[in-house]
Amino acid sequence: MNFENITFTVRDGIARITLNRPDKLNSFTDAMHAELRVALDAIQNREGDGATARVLVLTGAGRGFSAGQDLGDRAMQIQSGKMPDIGNTVERNYKPLALRLQNLRVPTIAAVNGIAAGAGCSVALCCDLVIATKSASFLQAFSKIGLIPDTGGTWFLPQRVGMARAMGLALLAEKLPAEKAAEWGLIWQCVEDAEFASTIDALAAQLAKMPTKALVRTRQAMHAGPAHTLEQQLSFEGSFMRELGWSPDYAEGVAAFAAKRAPEFTGE
């Protein structure tokens, strides 16, 4: 597929998807969502270049990560006097995007290089690790136009920063600077702008060499925890440990530990 709204590359096990509408602060349209589905499915289904991916870096072109939904997109416009069905847009585009990122077979990094607003903020939070530049910020802008946080925003925010802060961010629609986002635990790390590219490259390279399946199972176990009792979670952990204990990467990890050498994981 010839991408017009994103770029998609895979090199040395590192898949990179860049939201590529910099003149519109990488706001989402139906066309961008369609391209994202193709790229993410290529990774998930091990198709084409996606077959070799061991980690995904998701970022934005230009001066921002994403300003969220493009309100000028046809799906958001009043047509023949009829109000748009925004719920349909959520079900058709944003729900599948959030679930694709959460269920991806490789770990994910959101490299937030500027403003992450609305759905752009929520999409970043769908990723396993969020790294932001010091100049970046996060904004739940929905209340300014009479909507609620979507793309999992009402699920991720309370889990990450607690209900009081989540309500403040959602109701007041105030920008949260990246440094404070890191202090609050909304994101993993805030770095100087000049160090951002090298930090992302180093982290992606590190994850690409790690036991991919174990990283993904860790994500799944972490997210399952709040819905389980302790006893249920212990059994859930046991099922993953059984599976991973039979994996080639576990055998390699143990062999490397015994031989006092660096392991060479394959992600299997």
C-alpha positions in Angstrom: 0.0 0.0 0.0 1.2 3.5 -0.8 0.8 5.4 2.4 -0.1 9.1 2.2 -1.0 9.9 5.9 1.6 7.8 7.7 5.0 6.4 7.1 5.8 2.8 7.9 9.2 1.2 8.0 10.9 -1.8 9.7 14.6 -2.1 10.2 16.7 -4.2 12.6 13.5 -5.5 14.2 12.2 -1.9 14.9 8.9 -1.0 13.2 8.3 2.7 13.0 4.9 4.3 12.2 4.9 8.1 11.9 1.6 10.0 11.7 2.3 12.1 8.7 0.0 15.1 8.4 2.3 17.7 10.0 0.3 20.6 8.5 -2.7 19.4 10.5 -0.7 18.4 13.6 -1.2 14.8 12.5 -4.9 14.8 13.3 -6.8 11.7 12.5 -9.0 11.1 9.4 -10.8 8.1 8.0 -7.9 7.8 5.5 -5.2 7.8 8.2 -7.1 5.2 10.2 -7.3 2.9 7.2 -3.5 3.2 6.7 -2.9 2.5 10.3 -4.9 -0.6 10.1 -2.9 -1.9 7.2 0.5 -1.2 9.0 -0.6 -2.6 12.3 -2.1 -5.7 10.7 1.2 -6.3 8.8 3.0 -6.4 12.1 0.4 -8.5 13.9 0.0 -11.0 11.0 3.7 -11.1 10.2 3.1 -9.9 6.7 5.7 -8.2 4.4 8.1 -6.0 6.3 6.0 -6.4 9.5 7.1 -10.0 9.7 10.5 -9.0 11.3 9.1 -6.5 13.8 10.1 -7.0 17.4 9.0 -3.5 18.7 6.9 -0.7 17.4 7.7 3.0 17.7 4.7 5.3 17.1 5.4 9.0 16.7 4.3 12.1 14.8 5.9 14.2 12.0 6.7 17.8 12.5 6.1 19.7 15.7 3.5 17.4 17.3 2.4 13.9 18.0 -1.3 14.3 17.2 -4.0 16.9 17.8 -6.6 14.1 17.8 -9.6 13.9 15.5 -9.6 16.2 12.4 -12.9 18.0 12.9 -12.8 19.0 9.3 -12.9 15.3 8.2 -16.2 14.4 6.4 -17.1 11.9 9.1 -17.3 14.8 11.6 -19.3 17.2 9.4 -23.0 18.0 9.4 -24.4 16.4 6.2 -27.7 17.7 4.7 -28.7 19.1 8.1 -28.0 15.8 9.9 -25.6 15.7 12.8 -22.7 13.3 12.5 -22.7 9.9 14.2 -19.6 10.3 16.3 -20.3 7.0 18.1 -20.0 5.3 14.8 -16.6 6.9 14.2 -15.4 5.7 17.6 -16.6 2.1 16.9 -15.3 2.0 13.3 -11.9 3.7 13.9 -10.8 4.5 17.5 -12.0 1.3 19.2 -10.2 -0.9 16.7 -7.0 1.2 16.9 -6.9 1.1 20.7 -7.4 -2.7 20.7 -4.8 -3.3 17.9 -2.2 -1.4 19.9 -3.1 -3.1 23.2 -3.1 -6.6 21.6 -0.1 -6.1 19.3 2.3 -9.1 19.3 5.3 -6.7 20.0 5.9 -4.1 22.7 5.0 -0.5 21.8 6.6 2.9 22.4 4.8 6.2 21.9 7.4 8.8 21.1 5.6 12.0 21.9 7.5 14.8 20.2 5.0 17.6 20.9 1.3 18.1 21.7 -0.7 15.0 22.2 -4.3 16.2 22.4 -7.7 14.5 22.4 -7.6 11.1 20.8 -3.9 11.8 20.1 -3.3 11.7 23.9 -5.3 8.5 24.3 -3.6 6.8 21.4 -0.2 7.5 23.1 -1.5 6.0 26.3 -2.5 2.8 24.5 1.2 2.1 24.0 3.3 0.2 26.6 5.8 2.9 27.2 5.3 6.7 26.6 8.4 8.8 26.2 8.0 12.6 25.7 10.1 15.6 24.9 10.4 18.2 27.6 8.5 20.6 25.4 5.6 18.1 24.8 2.3 18.3 26.6 -0.9 16.2 27.0 -4.4 17.5 26.7 -7.8 16.0 27.1 -9.6 18.6 25.0 -12.9 16.8 24.7 -14.9 18.9 27.2 -14.2 22.0 25.1 -16.4 20.7 22.3 -19.0 18.9 24.5 -17.6 15.4 24.3 -15.9 12.8 26.6 -12.4 11.3 26.4 -12.4 8.4 24.0 -10.0 5.8 22.6 -9.7 4.5 26.1 -9.1 7.8 27.8 -11.6 7.2 30.5 -10.0 3.8 31.2 -6.3 4.8 31.0 -6.4 8.1 32.9 -7.8 6.9 36.2 -5.5 3.9 36.2 -2.4 5.9 35.5 -2.9 9.0 37.7 -5.9 8.3 40.0 -9.5 9.5 39.8 -8.9 13.0 41.2 -6.3 13.9 38.6 -8.1 12.1 35.8 -11.3 14.1 36.5 -9.3 17.3 36.6 -7.6 16.6 33.3 -10.9 15.5 31.6 -13.2 18.2 33.0 -11.0 21.3 32.8 -9.1 20.4 29.6 -5.9 21.9 30.8 -2.6 21.1 29.2 -0.4 18.8 31.3 3.3 19.5 30.6 5.4 16.4 29.9 7.5 16.8 33.0 4.5 16.8 35.3 3.0 13.9 33.3 6.1 11.9 34.2 5.9 13.0 37.8 2.3 11.9 38.0 3.0 8.6 36.4 1.0 9.2 33.3 4.0 8.5 31.1 7.3 6.6 31.6 9.8 9.3 30.9 10.4 12.9 29.9 13.7 13.8 28.2 15.4 16.8 26.9 14.4 17.6 23.3 18.0 17.3 22.1 18.2 13.8 23.6 14.8 12.6 22.4 15.8 10.8 19.1 18.8 9.0 20.6 16.7 8.0 23.7 14.0 6.5 21.5 16.5 4.7 19.3 18.3 3.2 22.2 15.1 2.0 23.9 13.7 0.6 20.7 17.0 -1.3 20.0 17.0 -2.6 23.6 13.4 -3.9 23.4 14.0 -5.4 19.9 16.6 -7.7 21.4 14.5 -8.8 24.4 12.2 -11.9 24.7 9.2 -10.3 22.8 6.6 -12.8 23.9 7.4 -12.4 27.5 7.1 -8.6 27.2 3.7 -8.9 25.6 2.5 -11.4 28.2 3.7 -8.9 30.9 1.5 -6.2 29.3 -1.5 -8.6 29.2 -1.0 -9.7 32.8 -0.7 -6.1 34.1 -3.9 -5.0 32.4 -5.8 -8.1 33.6 -4.9 -7.5 37.2 -7.5 -4.9 38.2 -10.3 -7.2 37.0 -9.1 -10.2 39.1 -8.9 -11.2 42.7 -5.4 -12.1 43.9 -6.2 -15.8 43.6 -7.4 -15.3 40.0 -4.4 -13.3 39.1 -2.0 -15.8 40.6 -3.6 -18.5 38.4 -3.4 -16.1 35.4 0.3 -15.6 36.0 0.8 -19.3 36.3 -0.8 -20.0 32.9 1.6 -17.5 31.3 4.6 -18.8 33.2 3.7 -22.3 31.9 3.6 -21.1 28.3 6.7 -19.1 28.6 8.6 -21.8 30.4 8.2 -24.0 27.3 9.4 -21.2 25.0 12.8 -21.1 23.1 13.6 -17.7 24.6 13.3 -19.1 28.1 15.7 -21.9 27.2 18.1 -19.4 25.7 17.8 -17.2 28.7 18.7 -20.0 31.1 21.5 -21.2 28.9 23.0 -17.8 28.6 22.8 -17.2 32.4 24.6 -20.5 33.0 27.3 -19.7 30.5 27.6 -16.1 31.8 27.0 -14.7 28.3 24.5 -12.3 26.7 21.3 -14.1 25.6 20.3 -14.0 21.9 16.5 -14.0 22.0 14.4 -14.6 18.9 11.1 -13.4 20.3 9.6 -16.9 20.2 
